[in-house]
Amino acid sequence: RVRWFLLSASLMIFAHGALYAYLSIYLAQLGYSKTAIGVFWVLSVLLEIAFFATQGRWFQRFGLYPLLVASFLVAAVRFMLIAQLASVWWVLAFAQILHAMTFAVHHSASVLTIQRWFPGQAAARGQAVYISAAWGIGGTLGSLMAAYLWTLSGPRWAFSVGSIAALLGAWAIRE
């Protein structure tokens, strides 16, 4: 169970590789101004903060596991929207709004899961393993794959593979 969870976390952060490394470059290539690119990033961060401020209510209402699974499915949609329709500003704005689900919900649900599975003195070790697997392995491989695909096939493929990785993460986290 822990291994599958860590694999899913790695896949989720892998899925974000193109976003974190190349979204601003992609948007500039599509003709967005620096100001517009900044607004799209601010939009995603504001909603992320709003989720973090209210996360207790969300988890109490919907449950940790259903929100965790939903974060993967939303990520698959988000990265496909960015891959295929980022030139449409309102679609891109919607995709950035989904950051509250793809990052904030996933991260909070993951941290809560690790806290439950690694209580007491094992908590720090559990968090270190989670961060190493997700951000260390998943983040590094996701950024490297995005760079490779960007060079080989272009940004649409880099974001599309992120969508596929999110779907694989949803499969890995299944009960």
Backbone as JSON Lines, residues from 0, in Angstrom:
{"i":0,"aa":"R","n":[0.82,-1.2,0.0],"ca":[0.0,0.0,0.0],"c":[0.86,1.25,0.0]}
{"i":1,"aa":"V","n":[1.89,1.27,0.81],"ca":[2.78,2.44,0.89],"c":[3.53,2.61,-0.42]}
{"i":2,"aa":"R","n":[4.0,1.51,-0.99],"ca":[4.74,1.59,-2.26],"c":[3.86,2.14,-3.37]}
{"i":3,"aa":"W","n":[2.62,1.67,-3.46],"ca":[1.71,2.16,-4.5],"c":[1.42,3.63,-4.3]}
{"i":4,"aa":"F","n":[1.26,4.02,-3.03],"ca":[1.03,5.44,-2.74],"c":[2.22,6.28,-3.18]}
{"i":5,"aa":"L","n":[3.43,5.84,-2.85],"ca":[4.63,6.59,-3.23],"c":[4.79,6.65,-4.75]}
{"i":6,"aa":"L","n":[4.45,5.57,-5.43],"ca":[4.47,5.58,-6.89],"c":[3.47,6.61,-7.43]}
{"i":7,"aa":"S","n":[2.28,6.62,-6.85],"ca":[1.26,7.58,-7.31],"c":[1.72,9.02,-7.06]}
{"i":8,"aa":"A","n":[2.32,9.27,-5.92],"ca":[2.81,10.62,-5.61],"c":[3.91,11.02,-6.59]}
{"i":9,"aa":"S","n":[4.8,10.09,-6.9],"ca":[5.85,10.36,-7.89],"c":[5.25,10.69,-9.25]}
{"i":10,"aa":"L","n":[4.22,9.94,-9.63],"ca":[3.57,10.19,-10.92],"c":[2.86,11.54,-10.95]}
{"i":11,"aa":"M","n":[2.28,11.94,-9.84],"ca":[1.61,13.25,-9.81],"c":[2.62,14.38,-9.99]}
{"i":12,"aa":"I","n":[3.72,14.32,-9.29],"ca":[4.71,15.39,-9.42],"c":[5.41,15.29,-10.78]}
{"i":13,"aa":"F","n":[5.64,14.09,-11.28],"ca":[6.13,13.9,-12.65],"c":[5.19,14.61,-13.62]}
{"i":14,"aa":"A","n":[3.89,14.45,-13.42],"ca":[2.89,15.07,-14.3],"c":[3.01,16.59,-14.32]}
{"i":15,"aa":"H","n":[3.46,17.17,-13.24],"ca":[3.63,18.63,-13.14],"c":[4.96,19.12,-13.73]}
{"i":16,"aa":"G","n":[5.81,18.22,-14.2],"ca":[7.14,18.59,-14.68],"c":[7.13,19.68,-15.74]}
{"i":17,"aa":"A","n":[6.32,19.5,-16.76],"ca":[6.26,20.51,-17.83],"c":[5.7,21.83,-17.31]}
{"i":18,"aa":"L","n":[4.74,21.75,-16.41],"ca":[4.13,22.96,-15.85],"c":[5.17,23.79,-15.1]}
{"i":19,"aa":"Y","n":[5.86,23.16,-14.17],"ca":[6.81,23.89,-13.33],"c":[8.02,24.39,-14.12]}
{"i":20,"aa":"A","n":[8.46,23.61,-15.08],"ca":[9.67,23.98,-15.81],"c":[9.4,24.88,-17.02]}
{"i":21,"aa":"Y","n":[8.24,24.71,-17.67],"ca":[8.08,25.33,-18.99],"c":[6.8,26.1,-19.25]}
{"i":22,"aa":"L","n":[5.88,26.16,-18.3],"ca":[4.61,26.83,-18.6],"c":[4.81,28.27,-19.06]}
{"i":23,"aa":"S","n":[5.61,29.02,-18.37],"ca":[5.81,30.43,-18.74],"c":[6.4,30.56,-20.14]}
{"i":24,"aa":"I","n":[7.35,29.7,-20.46],"ca":[7.95,29.73,-21.81],"c":[6.89,29.38,-22.86]}
{"i":25,"aa":"Y","n":[6.11,28.37,-22.59],"ca":[5.04,27.95,-23.5],"c":[4.04,29.09,-23.74]}
{"i":26,"aa":"L","n":[3.64,29.75,-22.67],"ca":[2.67,30.84,-22.79],"c":[3.26,32.01,-23.57]}
{"i":27,"aa":"A","n":[4.52,32.29,-23.35],"ca":[5.18,33.36,-24.13],"c":[5.21,32.99,-25.61]}
{"i":28,"aa":"Q","n":[5.48,31.73,-25.91],"ca":[5.47,31.28,-27.31],"c":[4.08,31.4,-27.93]}
{"i":29,"aa":"L","n":[3.06,31.26,-27.11],"ca":[1.68,31.39,-27.61],"c":[1.25,32.85,-27.75]}
{"i":30,"aa":"G","n":[2.12,33.77,-27.33],"ca":[1.84,35.19,-27.5],"c":[1.32,35.92,-26.28]}
{"i":31,"aa":"Y","n":[1.27,35.27,-25.14],"ca":[0.82,35.94,-23.92],"c":[1.9,36.91,-23.45]}
{"i":32,"aa":"S","n":[1.48,38.05,-22.91],"ca":[2.43,39.02,-22.37],"c":[2.96,38.53,-21.02]}
{"i":33,"aa":"K","n":[4.04,39.15,-20.56],"ca":[4.59,38.8,-19.26],"c":[3.57,39.05,-18.16]}
{"i":34,"aa":"T","n":[2.81,40.13,-18.3],"ca":[1.78,40.44,-17.31],"c":[0.71,39.37,-17.28]}
{"i":35,"aa":"A","n":[0.25,38.94,-18.43],"ca":[-0.78,37.9,-18.5],"c":[-0.26,36.59,-17.9]}
{"i":36,"aa":"I","n":[0.97,36.25,-18.21],"ca":[1.57,35.02,-17.66],"c":[1.6,35.11,-16.13]}
{"i":37,"aa":"G","n":[2.0,36.27,-15.62],"ca":[2.0,36.48,-14.17],"c":[0.62,36.35,-13.57]}
{"i":38,"aa":"V","n":[-0.38,36.88,-14.25],"ca":[-1.76,36.8,-13.76],"c":[-2.21,35.33,-13.7]}
{"i":39,"aa":"F","n":[-1.87,34.55,-14.71],"ca":[-2.24,33.13,-14.7],"c":[-1.59,32.4,-13.52]}
{"i":40,"aa":"W","n":[-0.34,32.72,-13.23],"ca":[0.32,32.1,-12.08],"c":[-0.31,32.56,-10.76]}
{"i":41,"aa":"V","n":[-0.59,33.86,-10.65],"ca":[-1.2,34.38,-9.43],"c":[-2.56,33.73,-9.18]}
{"i":42,"aa":"L","n":[-3.33,33.57,-10.24],"ca":[-4.63,32.93,-10.12],"c":[-4.5,31.54,-9.51]}
{"i":43,"aa":"S","n":[-3.55,30.77,-10.0],"ca":[-3.38,29.41,-9.47],"c":[-2.94,29.43,-8.01]}
{"i":44,"aa":"V","n":[-2.05,30.33,-7.67],"ca":[-1.54,30.38,-6.3],"c":[-2.61,30.87,-5.32]}
{"i":45,"aa":"L","n":[-3.41,31.84,-5.73],"ca":[-4.48,32.33,-4.84],"c":[-5.47,31.23,-4.49]}
{"i":46,"aa":"L","n":[-5.84,30.43,-5.48],"ca":[-6.77,29.34,-5.21],"c":[-6.12,28.22,-4.4]}
{"i":47,"aa":"E","n":[-4.85,28.02,-4.61],"ca":[-4.1,27.06,-3.8],"c":[-4.14,27.5,-2.33]}
{"i":48,"aa":"I","n":[-3.88,28.77,-2.08],"ca":[-3.9,29.3,-0.72],"c":[-5.3,29.19,-0.12]}
{"i":49,"aa":"A","n":[-6.31,29.49,-0.91],"ca":[-7.7,29.38,-0.44],"c":[-8.01,27.95,-0.02]}
{"i":50,"aa":"F","n":[-7.53,26.98,-0.79],"ca":[-7.77,25.59,-0.4],"c":[-7.05,25.29,0.91]}
{"i":51,"aa":"F","n":[-5.77,25.66,1.02],"ca":[-5.02,25.37,2.24],"c":[-5.71,25.98,3.47]}
{"i":52,"aa":"A","n":[-6.31,27.16,3.29],"ca":[-6.98,27.83,4.41],"c":[-8.27,27.13,4.82]}
{"i":53,"aa":"T","n":[-8.87,26.39,3.9],"ca":[-10.17,25.76,4.18],"c":[-10.13,24.23,4.06]}
{"i":54,"aa":"Q","n":[-8.95,23.66,4.0],"ca":[-8.83,22.24,3.71],"c":[-9.54,21.33,4.7]}
{"i":55,"aa":"G","n":[-9.58,21.71,5.95],"ca":[-10.26,20.87,6.95],"c":[-11.71,20.61,6.59]}
{"i":56,"aa":"R","n":[-12.39,21.66,6.14],"ca":[-13.8,21.51,5.74],"c":[-13.95,20.6,4.53]}
{"i":57,"aa":"W","n":[-13.03,20.75,3.57],"ca":[-13.1,19.93,2.34],"c":[-12.89,18.45,2.67]}
{"i":58,"aa":"F","n":[-11.88,18.16,3.48],"ca":[-11.6,16.77,3.82],"c":[-12.71,16.17,4.68]}
{"i":59,"aa":"Q","n":[-13.27,16.99,5.56],"ca":[-14.37,16.49,6.4],"c":[-15.61,16.19,5.55]}
{"i":60,"aa":"R","n":[-15.88,17.03,4.57],"ca":[-17.08,16.85,3.75],"c":[-16.95,15.71,2.74]}
{"i":61,"aa":"F","n":[-15.8,15.64,2.05],"ca":[-15.65,14.69,0.95],"c":[-14.78,13.48,1.27]}
{"i":62,"aa":"G","n":[-13.96,13.59,2.29],"ca":[-13.07,12.49,2.65],"c":[-11.71,12.62,1.97]}
{"i":63,"aa":"L","n":[-10.72,12.09,2.63],"ca":[-9.34,12.21,2.15],"c":[-9.13,11.42,0.86]}
{"i":64,"aa":"Y","n":[-9.49,10.16,0.85],"ca":[-9.22,9.31,-0.31],"c":[-9.97,9.77,-1.57]}
{"i":65,"aa":"P","n":[-11.26,10.08,-1.49],"ca":[-11.95,10.56,-2.7],"c":[-11.33,11.84,-3.27]}
{"i":66,"aa":"L","n":[-10.89,12.75,-2.41],"ca":[-10.25,13.97,-2.91],"c":[-8.88,13.66,-3.51]}
{"i":67,"aa":"L","n":[-8.18,12.71,-2.91],"ca":[-6.88,12.33,-3.46],"c":[-7.03,11.75,-4.87]}
{"i":68,"aa":"V","n":[-7.97,10.85,-5.04],"ca":[-8.22,10.27,-6.37],"c":[-8.67,11.36,-7.35]}
{"i":69,"aa":"A","n":[-9.56,12.22,-6.9],"ca":[-10.05,13.31,-7.77],"c":[-8.91,14.21,-8.22]}
{"i":70,"aa":"S","n":[-7.92,14.41,-7.37],"ca":[-6.8,15.29,-7.74],"c":[-6.06,14.75,-8.97]}
{"i":71,"aa":"F","n":[-5.95,13.44,-9.07],"ca":[-5.29,12.83,-10.23],"c":[-6.13,13.01,-11.5]}
{"i":72,"aa":"L","n":[-7.41,12.78,-11.37],"ca":[-8.29,12.89,-12.53],"c":[-8.37,14.34,-13.03]}
{"i":73,"aa":"V","n":[-8.43,15.27,-12.09],"ca":[-8.43,16.68,-12.45],"c":[-7.1,17.06,-13.1]}
{"i":74,"aa":"A","n":[-6.0,16.52,-12.6],"ca":[-4.68,16.81,-13.19],"c":[-4.63,16.32,-14.64]}
{"i":75,"aa":"A","n":[-5.2,15.15,-14.91],"ca":[-5.2,14.63,-16.28],"c":[-5.94,15.59,-17.2]}
{"i":76,"aa":"V","n":[-7.06,16.09,-16.75],"ca":[-7.84,17.06,-17.55],"c":[-7.06,18.36,-17.7]}
{"i":77,"aa":"R","n":[-6.51,18.84,-16.6],"ca":[-5.78,20.11,-16.61],"c":[-4.64,20.1,-17.61]}
{"i":78,"aa":"F","n":[-3.81,19.08,-17.57],"ca":[-2.64,19.07,-18.44],"c":[-3.03,18.85,-19.9]}
{"i":79,"aa":"M","n":[-4.12,18.15,-20.15],"ca":[-4.58,18.01,-21.53],"c":[-5.15,19.34,-22.04]}
{"i":80,"aa":"L","n":[-5.84,20.07,-21.18],"ca":[-6.32,21.41,-21.58],"c":[-5.15,22.32,-21.92]}
{"i":81,"aa":"I","n":[-4.12,22.29,-21.09],"ca":[-2.95,23.13,-21.36],"c":[-2.27,22.69,-22.66]}
{"i":82,"aa":"A","n":[-2.18,21.39,-22.86],"ca":[-1.53,20.87,-24.07],"c":[-2.28,21.3,-25.33]}
{"i":83,"aa":"Q","n":[-3.58,21.25,-25.3],"ca":[-4.36,21.42,-26.52],"c":[-5.01,22.79,-26.69]}
{"i":84,"aa":"L","n":[-5.32,23.47,-25.59],"ca":[-6.13,24.69,-25.69],"c":[-5.57,25.88,-24.92]}
{"i":85,"aa":"A","n":[-4.29,25.89,-24.62],"ca":[-3.71,26.99,-23.84],"c":[-3.77,28.32,-24.58]}
{"i":86,"aa":"S","n":[-3.96,28.31,-25.87],"ca":[-4.05,29.57,-26.62],"c":[-5.38,30.27,-26.39]}
{"i":87,"aa":"V","n":[-6.36,29.57,-25.83],"ca":[-7.66,30.17,-25.49],"c":[-7.57,30.63,-24.04]}
{"i":88,"aa":"W","n":[-7.56,31.93,-23.81],"ca":[-7.23,32.47,-22.49],"c":[-8.14,31.96,-21.39]}
{"i":89,"aa":"W","n":[-9.43,31.84,-21.66],"ca":[-10.35,31.42,-20.59],"c":[-10.19,29.94,-20.27]}
{"i":90,"aa":"V","n":[-9.79,29.13,-21.25],"ca":[-9.5,27.72,-20.98],"c":[-8.24,27.63,-20.12]}
{"i":91,"aa":"L","n":[-7.24,28.43,-20.45],"ca":[-6.02,28.45,-19.66],"c":[-6.31,28.94,-18.23]}
{"i":92,"aa":"A","n":[-7.14,29.96,-18.1],"ca":[-7.52,30.44,-16.76],"c":[-8.19,29.32,-15.96]}
{"i":93,"aa":"F","n":[-9.1,28.59,-16.6],"ca":[-9.76,27.46,-15.94],"c":[-8.73,26.4,-15.54]}
{"i":94,"aa":"A","n":[-7.81,26.1,-16.44],"ca":[-6.78,25.11,-16.13],"c":[-5.93,25.55,-14.93]}
{"i":95,"aa":"Q","n":[-5.65,26.83,-14.83],"ca":[-4.87,27.34,-13.71],"c":[-5.68,27.32,-12.42]}
{"i":96,"aa":"I","n":[-6.97,27.52,-12.51],"ca":[-7.83,27.4,-11.33],"c":[-7.76,25.98,-10.77]}
{"i":97,"aa":"L","n":[-7.6,25.01,-11.65],"ca":[-7.54,23.6,-11.23],"c":[-6.28,23.28,-10.42]}
{"i":98,"aa":"H","n":[-5.34,24.22,-10.35],"ca":[-4.12,24.01,-9.56],"c":[-4.45,23.74,-8.09]}
{"i":99,"aa":"A","n":[-5.54,24.32,-7.61],"ca":[-5.94,24.07,-6.23],"c":[-6.2,22.58,-6.02]}
{"i":100,"aa":"M","n":[-6.67,21.9,-7.05],"ca":[-6.91,20.46,-6.97],"c":[-5.64,19.66,-7.23]}
{"i":101,"aa":"T","n":[-4.92,20.03,-8.29],"ca":[-3.8,19.2,-8.72],"c":[-2.59,19.33,-7.81]}
{"i":102,"aa":"F","n":[-2.41,20.46,-7.19],"ca":[-1.3,20.59,-6.24],"c":[-1.8,20.59,-4.81]}
{"i":103,"aa":"A","n":[-2.64,21.54,-4.44],"ca":[-2.98,21.74,-3.03],"c":[-3.7,20.53,-2.44]}
{"i":104,"aa":"V","n":[-4.73,20.04,-3.12],"ca":[-5.46,18.89,-2.6],"c":[-4.54,17.68,-2.53]}
{"i":105,"aa":"H","n":[-3.82,17.45,-3.61],"ca":[-2.93,16.28,-3.63],"c":[-1.89,16.36,-2.52]}
{"i":106,"aa":"H","n":[-1.26,17.5,-2.37],"ca":[-0.21,17.63,-1.36],"c":[-0.78,17.46,0.05]}
{"i":107,"aa":"S","n":[-1.87,18.14,0.35],"ca":[-2.45,18.02,1.69],"c":[-2.9,16.6,1.99]}
{"i":108,"aa":"A","n":[-3.57,15.97,1.01],"ca":[-4.03,14.6,1.21],"c":[-2.85,13.66,1.39]}
{"i":109,"aa":"S","n":[-1.78,13.91,0.66],"ca":[-0.58,13.06,0.79],"c":[0.06,13.22,2.16]}
{"i":110,"aa":"V","n":[0.19,14.44,2.61],"ca":[0.79,14.68,3.93],"c":[-0.07,14.04,5.02]}
{"i":111,"aa":"L","n":[-1.38,14.19,4.93],"ca":[-2.27,13.56,5.92],"c":[-2.17,12.04,5.88]}
{"i":112,"aa":"T","n":[-2.06,11.49,4.69],"ca":[-1.91,10.03,4.56],"c":[-0.62,9.57,5.23]}
{"i":113,"aa":"I","n":[0.46,10.25,4.96],"ca":[1.75,9.89,5.56],"c":[1.69,10.03,7.08]}
{"i":114,"aa":"Q","n":[1.02,11.07,7.58],"ca":[0.89,11.25,9.03],"c":[0.15,10.08,9.66]}
{"i":115,"aa":"R","n":[-0.86,9.56,8.97],"ca":[-1.62,8.41,9.51],"c":[-0.79,7.14,9.48]}
{"i":116,"aa":"W","n":[-0.03,6.96,8.41],"ca":[0.73,5.72,8.24],"c":[2.03,5.71,9.03]}
{"i":117,"aa":"F","n":[2.57,6.87,9.34],"ca":[3.84,6.97,10.04],"c":[3.65,7.85,11.29]}
{"i":118,"aa":"P","n":[3.01,7.33,12.32],"ca":[2.73,8.14,13.51],"c":[3.96,8.31,14.41]}
{"i":119,"aa":"G","n":[3.84,9.27,15.29],"ca":[4.86,9.46,16.33],"c":[6.24,9.71,15.79]}
{"i":120,"aa":"Q","n":[7.2,8.92,16.29],"ca":[8.59,9.13,15.92],"c":[8.9,8.76,14.48]}
{"i":121,"aa":"A","n":[8.02,8.04,13.83],"ca":[8.23,7.67,12.43],"c":[7.75,8.77,11.47]}
{"i":122,"aa":"A","n":[7.1,9.8,12.0],"ca":[6.5,10.84,11.15],"c":[7.54,11.54,10.26]}
{"i":123,"aa":"A","n":[8.65,11.94,10.84],"ca":[9.67,12.65,10.05],"c":[10.23,11.75,8.96]}
{"i":124,"aa":"R","n":[10.45,10.5,9.29],"ca":[10.96,9.55,8.3],"c":[9.93,9.35,7.17]}
{"i":125,"aa":"G","n":[8.68,9.24,7.52],"ca":[7.62,9.09,6.52],"c":[7.54,10.29,5.59]}
{"i":126,"aa":"Q","n":[7.63,11.49,6.16],"ca":[7.59,12.7,5.33],"c":[8.82,12.77,4.43]}
{"i":127,"aa":"A","n":[9.97,12.37,4.94],"ca":[11.2,12.39,4.13],"c":[11.1,11.42,2.96]}
{"i":128,"aa":"V","n":[10.55,10.25,3.22],"ca":[10.38,9.26,2.14],"c":[9.39,9.8,1.11]}
{"i":129,"aa":"Y","n":[8.27,10.38,1.56],"ca":[7.28,10.95,0.64],"c":[7.9,12.05,-0.22]}
{"i":130,"aa":"I","n":[8.57,12.99,0.4],"ca":[9.17,14.12,-0.35],"c":[10.23,13.61,-1.32]}
{"i":131,"aa":"S","n":[11.03,12.66,-0.87],"ca":[12.08,12.12,-1.75],"c":[11.48,11.41,-2.96]}
{"i":132,"aa":"A","n":[10.47,10.59,-2.73],"ca":[9.84,9.86,-3.84],"c":[9.1,10.8,-4.78]}
{"i":133,"aa":"A","n":[8.25,11.66,-4.2],"ca":[7.41,12.52,-5.03],"c":[8.21,13.62,-5.71]}
{"i":134,"aa":"W","n":[8.84,14.44,-4.92],"ca":[9.52,15.62,-5.47],"c":[10.92,15.3,-5.98]}
{"i":135,"aa":"G","n":[11.61,14.41,-5.29],"ca":[12.95,14.05,-5.74],"c":[12.92,13.22,-7.01]}
{"i":136,"aa":"I","n":[12.31,12.05,-6.94],"ca":[12.27,11.16,-8.1],"c":[11.26,11.66,-9.13]}
{"i":137,"aa":"G","n":[10.01,11.85,-8.72],"ca":[8.97,12.27,-9.66],"c":[9.23,13.63,-10.28]}
{"i":138,"aa":"G","n":[9.63,14.58,-9.46],"ca":[9.89,15.93,-9.96],"c":[11.07,15.98,-10.92]}
{"i":139,"aa":"T","n":[12.13,15.29,-10.56],"ca":[13.31,15.28,-11.43],"c":[13.02,14.59,-12.75]}
{"i":140,"aa":"L","n":[12.43,13.4,-12.69],"ca":[12.13,12.67,-13.92],"c":[11.08,13.39,-14.78]}
{"i":141,"aa":"G","n":[10.12,14.03,-14.13],"ca":[9.1,14.78,-14.87],"c":[9.69,15.97,-15.61]}
{"i":142,"aa":"S","n":[10.57,16.68,-14.96],"ca":[11.22,17.82,-15.62],"c":[12.14,17.37,-16.75]}
{"i":143,"aa":"L","n":[12.87,16.28,-16.52],"ca":[13.75,15.76,-17.56],"c":[12.94,15.25,-18.77]}
{"i":144,"aa":"M","n":[11.85,14.54,-18.51],"ca":[11.02,14.04,-19.6],"c":[10.38,15.2,-20.35]}
{"i":145,"aa":"A","n":[9.95,16.22,-19.63],"ca":[9.36,17.39,-20.28],"c":[10.39,18.06,-21.19]}
{"i":146,"aa":"A","n":[11.61,18.18,-20.72],"ca":[12.66,18.78,-21.55],"c":[12.92,17.95,-22.8]}
{"i":147,"aa":"Y","n":[12.98,16.65,-22.63],"ca":[13.21,15.75,-23.77],"c":[12.07,15.86,-24.78]}
{"i":148,"aa":"L","n":[10.84,15.77,-24.3],"ca":[9.68,15.83,-25.2],"c":[9.55,17.21,-25.85]}
{"i":149,"aa":"W","n":[9.84,18.25,-25.1],"ca":[9.78,19.61,-25.62],"c":[10.72,19.73,-26.82]}
{"i":150,"aa":"T","n":[11.92,19.22,-26.66],"ca":[12.93,19.28,-27.73],"c":[12.55,18.38,-28.9]}
{"i":151,"aa":"L","n":[12.07,17.2,-28.59],"ca":[11.77,16.21,-29.62],"c":[10.48,16.51,-30.38]}
{"i":152,"aa":"S","n":[9.41,16.84,-29.65],"ca":[8.08,16.93,-30.26],"c":[7.34,18.23,-29.99]}
{"i":153,"aa":"G","n":[7.81,19.03,-29.04],"ca":[7.15,20.29,-28.73],"c":[6.37,20.26,-27.43]}
{"i":154,"aa":"P","n":[5.91,21.43,-27.01],"ca":[5.26,21.57,-25.7],"c":[3.97,20.77,-25.55]}
{"i":155,"aa":"R","n":[3.23,20.6,-26.62],"ca":[1.97,19.86,-26.48],"c":[2.21,18.43,-26.0]}
{"i":156,"aa":"W","n":[3.26,17.81,-26.52],"ca":[3.58,16.45,-26.07],"c":[4.05,16.43,-24.63]}
{"i":157,"aa":"A","n":[4.81,17.44,-24.24],"ca":[5.29,17.49,-22.85],"c":[4.12,17.55,-21.88]}
{"i":158,"aa":"F","n":[3.12,18.37,-22.18],"ca":[1.95,18.48,-21.3],"c":[1.04,17.27,-21.42]}
{"i":159,"aa":"S","n":[0.93,16.7,-22.61],"ca":[0.09,15.51,-22.81],"c":[0.62,14.32,-22.02]}
{"i":160,"aa":"V","n":[1.93,14.16,-21.99],"ca":[2.5,13.07,-21.2],"c":[2.24,13.3,-19.71]}
{"i":161,"aa":"G","n":[2.2,14.56,-19.28],"ca":[1.81,14.85,-17.9],"c":[0.4,14.37,-17.61]}
{"i":162,"aa":"S","n":[-0.48,14.53,-18.57],"ca":[-1.85,14.05,-18.42],"c":[-1.88,12.53,-18.26]}
{"i":163,"aa":"I","n":[-1.1,11.86,-19.08],"ca":[-1.04,10.39,-19.0],"c":[-0.46,9.95,-17.66]}
{"i":164,"aa":"A","n":[0.57,10.64,-17.19],"ca":[1.18,10.31,-15.89],"c":[0.16,10.47,-14.77]}
{"i":165,"aa":"A","n":[-0.68,11.49,-14.85],"ca":[-1.71,11.69,-13.82],"c":[-2.71,10.53,-13.83]}
{"i":166,"aa":"L","n":[-3.08,10.07,-15.01],"ca":[-3.99,8.92,-15.1],"c":[-3.34,7.66,-14.52]}
{"i":167,"aa":"L","n":[-2.07,7.47,-14.8],"ca":[-1.35,6.34,-14.21],"c":[-1.29,6.46,-12.69]}
{"i":168,"aa":"G","n":[-1.14,7.68,-12.2],"ca":[-1.14,7.91,-10.76],"c":[-2.49,7.57,-10.14]}
{"i":169,"aa":"A","n":[-3.58,7.89,-10.85],"ca":[-4.93,7.53,-10.37],"c":[-5.06,6.01,-10.3]}
{"i":170,"aa":"W","n":[-4.5,5.32,-11.27],"ca":[-4.53,3.86,-11.27],"c":[-3.72,3.31,-10.1]}
{"i":171,"aa":"A","n":[-2.55,3.89,-9.85],"ca":[-1.68,3.4,-8.78],"c":[-2.27,3.62,-7.38]}
{"i":172,"aa":"I","n":[-3.07,4.66,-7.22],"ca":[-3.6,4.98,-5.89],"c":[-4.89,4.24,-5.59]}
{"i":173,"aa":"R","n":[-5.41,3.52,-6.55],"ca":[-6.7,2.84,-6.36],"c":[-6.64,1.95,-5.12]}
{"i":174,"aa":"E","n":[-7.79,1.77,-4.51],"ca":[-7.86,0.94,-3.28],"c":[-7.79,-0.53,-3.62]}
